[in-house]
Amino acid sequence: MRIAVASEGNAVTGHFGHCTNFNLYDTENGAVVREESVPNPGHRPGFLPNFLADRGVNVIISGGMGGGAVDIFNERNVEVVVGASGDAKEAVLSYLKGELKSTGSVCHEHQHHGDCNG
């Protein structure tokens, strides 16, 4: 399974589309076996969910995310986990243990992107 975390360096970002980078983690048997960081190629409506799905991502973890991105991920069979915070790799490990649950926090107004993960 491949898990992506919308990040600012190694920390989970509050808003998916405005992250600095995506940390990608390949996992097997509940453990991370490979990790890489990919710079955010730019926030354009509908682009990032397909960008990640085309790279084989099965799960996306973020602090918050707009409804349009959630819809595209759902169409691409990518599980969306929002409401996460802290260290990106720790969030992935918590997810793998079944401890990280999505809060369902969806952002509706992009100009208030600092308020999306509440």
C-alpha positions, 0 to 999 in steps of 0.5 A: 500500500502507498500512503501520501501525507500532505506535508510541510517538510516532515509535518502534516499540513493543515490544508492539502492543496497548499502543502509544500510537499507530499511524503510518500510511504510504501508499506508492507505488513504494517511497516514502512518499507520505502519513503520519498518526498515529492514537491507539490507541483502546484495547486490547480483545481482537480490536479493534485488528487489525480497527480497522487492517484497516478503515482499509485497512492491508496491513502491520503492523509492531511489536516484538511481538504476541500470537498472537490479534492475529496470527491476526486479521491473517492472517484479514484478509490483513494481513501481520504483521512483528514484531521491529522496533525504532527509528524507525517511518518507518525501519522502513517504508523498510527494509520497502519495500527488503526489508530488514526481515524478521519474527522471528516473535516472538509474545507469550504473556503480556501481563503481561510485555509488556516482554519480547515483542520478544526 
